[in-house]
């Protein structure tokens, strides 16, 4: 595929990802879900264009979102985990034994979530909502891990669906 096409598809994916993150930044309920949705856009790039285009999309989406969007927590969730997770997911899935693969996934996810909260509180000055006290933080962390489990399964299913039903149709328009 020509470089101009790769750049064009990366640009469109970047614009769509920024719009998703924008929606997450203006509707507070979507602040945690839109980084996940934006990362699902990477399926098309990774499967039909190239890893280079997916990396380009991740970097450009991250930079543009930091500049344009108010909700830094939404952007940090994308930048610190959900944006690059599709790029490293296959490598993590290849690790044997499977228990080690899952452990690394959860360690990277939880490290990114902790780093996100630390940056939000201490760098961006966003107060942490501890309405439920210490237990609220634990419940929040458990809920985030459940969301990650669902996201990983959803990503696997959407990847399979894309490969079976949509890949040939999309590649017909891309190539």
C-alpha positions as CSV (number, residue, x, y, z in Angstrom):
1,X,0.0,0.0,0.0
2,X,1.2,3.5,-0.8
3,X,2.5,5.7,1.9
4,X,-0.1,8.3,1.0
5,X,-3.0,5.8,1.6
6,X,-1.5,4.7,4.9
7,X,-1.2,8.3,6.1
8,X,-4.8,9.0,4.9
9,X,-6.2,6.0,6.8
10,X,-4.2,6.8,9.8
11,X,-5.5,10.4,9.7
12,X,-9.1,9.3,9.5
13,X,-8.6,6.8,12.3
14,X,-7.0,9.6,14.4
15,X,-9.8,12.0,13.7
16,X,-12.4,9.3,14.7
17,X,-10.4,8.4,17.9
18,X,-10.2,12.1,18.9
19,X,-13.9,12.5,18.4
20,X,-14.5,9.4,20.6
21,X,-12.3,10.9,23.3
22,X,-14.0,14.2,22.9
23,X,-17.4,12.6,23.6
24,X,-15.8,11.0,26.6
25,X,-14.6,14.4,27.8
26,X,-17.9,16.2,27.5
27,X,-20.2,13.5,28.8
28,X,-18.7,12.4,32.1
29,X,-20.4,9.0,32.1
30,X,-18.5,8.2,28.9
31,X,-15.1,9.3,30.3
32,X,-14.1,5.7,31.1
33,X,-15.7,4.0,28.1
34,X,-14.7,6.1,25.2
35,X,-11.0,5.3,25.5
36,X,-12.0,1.7,25.1
37,X,-14.1,2.4,22.0
38,X,-11.3,4.5,20.6
39,X,-8.9,1.6,21.0
40,X,-11.2,-0.7,19.0
41,X,-10.6,1.5,16.0
42,X,-7.1,0.0,15.9
43,X,-8.6,-3.4,14.8
44,X,-9.0,-2.1,11.3
45,X,-5.6,-0.6,11.1
46,X,-3.7,-3.6,12.6
47,X,-5.6,-6.1,10.5
48,X,-5.9,-4.3,7.1
49,X,-3.3,-1.5,6.9
50,X,-0.2,-2.0,9.1
51,X,1.2,-1.9,12.6
52,X,3.1,1.3,11.6
53,X,-0.2,3.0,10.8
54,X,-1.7,1.9,14.1
55,X,1.3,3.3,16.0
56,X,1.1,6.5,14.0
57,X,-2.6,6.8,14.9
58,X,-1.9,6.1,18.6
59,X,0.8,8.8,18.8
60,X,-1.2,11.4,16.8
61,X,-4.4,10.7,18.7
62,X,-2.5,11.1,22.0
63,X,-0.9,14.4,21.1
64,X,-4.0,16.0,19.6
65,X,-6.2,14.8,22.5
66,X,-3.8,16.3,25.1
67,X,-3.8,19.6,23.3
68,X,-7.5,19.8,22.5
69,X,-9.4,18.0,25.2
70,X,-10.3,19.2,28.8
71,X,-10.8,15.9,30.4
72,X,-7.2,14.7,31.0
73,X,-8.4,11.6,32.8
74,X,-10.1,10.3,29.7
75,X,-7.0,11.2,27.6
76,X,-4.7,9.6,30.1
77,X,-6.7,6.4,30.1
78,X,-6.2,6.2,26.3
79,X,-2.5,7.3,26.3
80,X,-1.4,5.1,29.2
81,X,-3.2,1.9,28.3
82,X,-6.1,1.6,25.9
83,X,-4.3,3.3,23.0
84,X,-1.3,1.1,22.9
85,X,-2.9,-2.1,24.3
86,X,-4.0,-3.3,20.8
87,X,-0.4,-3.0,19.6
88,X,1.0,-5.2,22.4
89,X,-2.0,-7.5,22.9
90,X,-0.8,-10.2,20.4
91,X,2.7,-10.3,22.1
92,X,1.0,-10.7,25.5
93,X,-1.2,-13.4,24.2
94,X,1.8,-15.4,22.9
95,X,3.4,-15.7,26.3
96,X,3.3,-19.2,27.7
97,X,2.0,-20.3,30.2
98,X,-1.4,-18.5,29.8
99,X,-1.4,-17.6,33.5
100,X,1.7,-15.5,33.0
101,X,0.0,-13.9,30.0
102,X,-3.0,-12.9,32.0
103,X,-0.9,-11.8,34.9
104,X,1.2,-9.5,32.7
105,X,-2.0,-8.1,31.2
106,X,-3.4,-7.3,34.6
107,X,-0.2,-5.9,35.9
108,X,0.1,-3.5,32.9
109,X,-3.5,-2.5,33.2
110,X,-3.4,-1.8,36.9
111,X,-0.1,0.0,36.7
112,X,-1.6,2.2,34.0
113,X,-4.7,2.9,36.1
114,X,-2.7,3.8,39.2
115,X,-0.4,6.0,37.1
116,X,-3.5,7.7,35.6
117,X,-4.9,8.5,39.0
118,X,-1.5,9.7,40.3
119,X,-1.0,12.0,37.3
120,X,-4.6,13.3,37.5
121,X,-4.3,14.2,41.2
122,X,-0.7,15.4,41.5
123,X,0.1,16.8,38.0
124,X,-3.3,18.0,36.7
125,X,-4.8,18.9,40.1
126,X,-8.0,16.9,39.6
127,X,-9.3,15.9,43.0
128,X,-9.9,12.2,43.6
129,X,-13.5,11.5,44.5
130,X,-13.3,9.4,47.6
131,X,-17.0,9.5,48.4
132,X,-17.0,6.0,49.8
133,X,-13.6,6.3,51.6
134,X,-11.0,3.6,51.5
135,X,-13.5,1.0,50.4
136,X,-14.6,3.1,47.5
137,X,-11.1,3.0,46.0
138,X,-11.0,-0.8,46.4
139,X,-14.5,-1.2,44.8
140,X,-13.5,1.2,42.0
141,X,-10.3,-0.8,41.3
142,X,-12.3,-4.1,41.3
143,X,-14.8,-2.6,38.9
144,X,-12.1,-1.4,36.6
145,X,-10.5,-4.8,36.5
146,X,-13.9,-6.3,35.6
147,X,-14.3,-3.8,32.9
148,X,-10.8,-4.8,31.6
149,X,-11.8,-8.5,31.5
150,X,-14.9,-7.7,29.5
151,X,-12.9,-5.4,27.2
152,X,-10.3,-8.0,26.5
153,X,-13.0,-10.6,25.7
154,X,-14.9,-8.1,23.6
155,X,-11.7,-7.2,21.7
156,X,-11.2,-10.9,21.0
157,X,-14.7,-11.3,19.7
158,X,-14.6,-8.1,17.6
159,X,-11.3,-9.2,16.1
160,X,-12.7,-12.6,15.2
161,X,-15.9,-10.9,13.8
162,X,-13.7,-8.5,11.7
163,X,-11.6,-11.3,10.3
164,X,-14.6,-13.4,9.4
165,X,-17.1,-10.9,8.2
166,X,-15.6,-7.5,7.4
167,X,-11.9,-7.9,6.5
168,X,-12.4,-8.7,2.8
169,X,-15.0,-6.0,2.4
170,X,-12.8,-3.4,4.1
171,X,-9.6,-4.4,2.2
172,X,-11.5,-4.1,-1.1
173,X,-11.9,-0.4,-0.4
174,X,-8.5,0.1,1.2
175,X,-6.3,-1.5,-1.4
